[in-house]
């Protein structure tokens, strides 16, 4: 399950109420505070010059939350997303999207550990398809799809090692059948 975050730029949201510290010079939000947005999102954390900046917790009305780093009102750095269905992502983020290295655990027992780019699996990574971790793909990804070289091990013991193109076995490869 690939879930995109809707509002990475927290600074674009309108704050309807604020409880917290204010800058003594310009009266802007500064230090610790809790802000409720006009769309019912809530941010609880560090502010600087009127924007979320530092560590905080942002919660959307649908129950999705992000806990981690904010830079000038944008989710960026390291943190953890949690979804109401039990899915979670822990790792690096840039502009509100998974970007860098991280682990995404789905409610369907799938677990991806590896590299991300703009919210999609991209680079080297490993995807476990079941909780027993007996069905796994380890290799390269491009824009969310298995691509280039990888090894797919199946719960049956069968295995494919070789080339992939856009999530399909393609090119040179070897299949090993478990008997």
C-alpha positions in Angstrom: 0.0 0.0 0.0 1.7 3.2 -1.2 0.2 6.2 0.6 1.1 9.8 -0.4 1.1 12.6 2.1 -1.2 15.5 1.1 0.3 18.5 2.7 4.1 18.5 3.1 4.2 22.3 3.3 2.6 23.0 6.7 3.4 26.7 6.3 0.7 26.9 3.5 -2.0 26.0 6.0 -4.0 28.6 7.9 -3.7 28.5 11.6 -7.0 29.0 13.3 -5.8 28.7 16.9 -2.4 28.7 18.7 -1.4 28.0 22.3 2.3 28.5 23.0 5.3 30.7 23.2 5.6 34.0 21.2 8.7 35.9 20.1 9.1 38.9 22.3 10.2 41.2 19.4 7.7 40.4 16.6 5.0 38.4 18.4 5.4 35.4 16.0 5.0 31.8 17.1 8.4 30.8 18.5 9.4 28.0 20.8 7.0 25.3 21.9 3.4 25.5 20.8 0.2 23.7 19.6 -1.5 25.0 16.4 -4.8 23.9 15.0 -5.3 24.6 11.3 -8.5 25.6 9.6 -8.7 22.2 8.0 -8.6 20.6 11.5 -4.9 19.4 11.3 -2.9 19.8 14.5 0.8 20.6 14.9 2.4 20.2 18.3 6.1 21.1 18.5 8.8 23.6 17.8 8.1 26.9 16.0 10.5 29.5 14.6 9.5 32.8 13.0 5.8 31.7 12.9 6.4 28.3 11.2 6.8 24.7 12.4 10.6 24.3 12.6 12.5 21.7 14.6 10.8 18.6 16.1 7.1 18.1 16.2 4.0 16.0 15.7 1.6 16.8 12.8 -1.8 15.0 12.8 -4.3 15.0 9.9 -8.1 14.7 10.6 -8.1 11.2 9.0 -5.7 10.0 11.7 -2.5 10.0 9.7 0.4 11.5 11.7 4.0 12.5 11.2 6.4 12.8 14.1 9.9 14.2 13.3 11.7 17.0 11.7 10.3 20.2 10.2 12.3 22.8 8.3 10.6 26.2 7.7 7.1 24.7 7.7 8.0 21.6 5.6 8.3 18.0 6.7 11.9 17.2 6.0 14.7 15.3 7.7 14.0 12.2 9.7 10.8 11.0 11.2 7.9 8.5 11.3 4.6 8.4 9.5 1.7 6.4 11.0 -1.6 5.5 9.3 -4.8 4.4 11.0 -4.6 0.9 9.3 -1.4 0.2 11.2 1.0 1.0 8.4 4.1 3.0 9.3 7.2 4.5 7.7 10.3 5.3 9.7 13.3 7.0 8.0 14.3 10.0 5.9 11.9 12.4 4.3 12.2 15.4 2.0 9.3 17.8 1.3 6.9 15.5 3.0 7.8 12.4 1.0 9.8 9.3 1.8 13.2 10.1 0.4 16.6 8.6 1.4 16.7 5.4 3.5 13.7 4.1 5.4 11.5 1.2 6.4 7.8 1.0 5.4 5.7 -1.6 7.2 2.2 -2.2 5.7 -0.8 -3.5 7.5 -0.8 -6.3 5.0 2.5 -7.7 6.5 4.7 -6.4 3.7 7.9 -4.7 4.8 10.2 -2.7 2.6 13.7 -1.7 3.8 15.8 0.4 1.5 16.1 3.5 -0.5 13.4 5.9 -1.6 13.1 8.8 -4.0 10.1 11.2 -4.1 7.9 8.8 -2.2 8.7 5.7 -4.2 11.0 2.8 -3.8 14.1 3.7 -5.8 17.6 2.4 -5.5 18.6 -0.7 -3.6 16.1 -2.3 -1.3 14.4 -5.4 0.1 10.7 -6.2 0.2 9.3 -9.0 2.4 5.9 -10.0 1.0 4.8 -12.0 4.1 5.3 -11.9 7.9 7.3 -15.1 7.9 9.7 -13.4 5.5 9.8 -16.5 3.3 8.9 -14.5 0.1 11.3 -11.7 -0.6 12.7 -9.6 -3.4 16.1 -8.1 -2.9 17.6 -5.8 -5.5 17.1 -2.6 -7.4 14.0 -0.4 -7.8 13.1 2.4 -10.1 10.1 4.7 -9.4 8.4 2.0 -7.2 9.0 -1.0 -9.6 11.6 -3.8 -9.5 14.1 -2.8 -12.1 17.6 -3.7 -13.2 19.0 -6.7 -11.2 17.3 -8.6 -8.3 16.7 -11.9 -6.6 13.1 -13.0 -5.9 12.8 -15.9 -3.4 9.4 -17.5 -3.1 7.8 -19.2 -0.1 7.9 -22.5 -2.0 11.7 -22.3 -2.1 11.8 -21.4 -5.8 14.0 -18.5 -6.8 14.7 -16.2 -9.7 17.9 -14.3 -10.0 18.4 -11.9 -12.9 17.3 -8.8 -14.7 14.0 -6.9 -14.3 12.3 -4.2 -16.3 9.4 -2.2 -14.9 8.5 -5.0 -12.4 8.7 -7.9 -14.8 11.4 -10.5 -15.3 13.2 -9.4 -18.4 16.6 -10.2 -19.9 19.2 -12.6 -18.5 18.2 -14.6 -15.5 18.2 -18.0 -13.8 15.2 -19.8 -12.2 15.9 -22.4 -9.5 13.0 -24.8 -8.8 12.8 -26.3 -5.4 11.8 -30.0 -5.6 
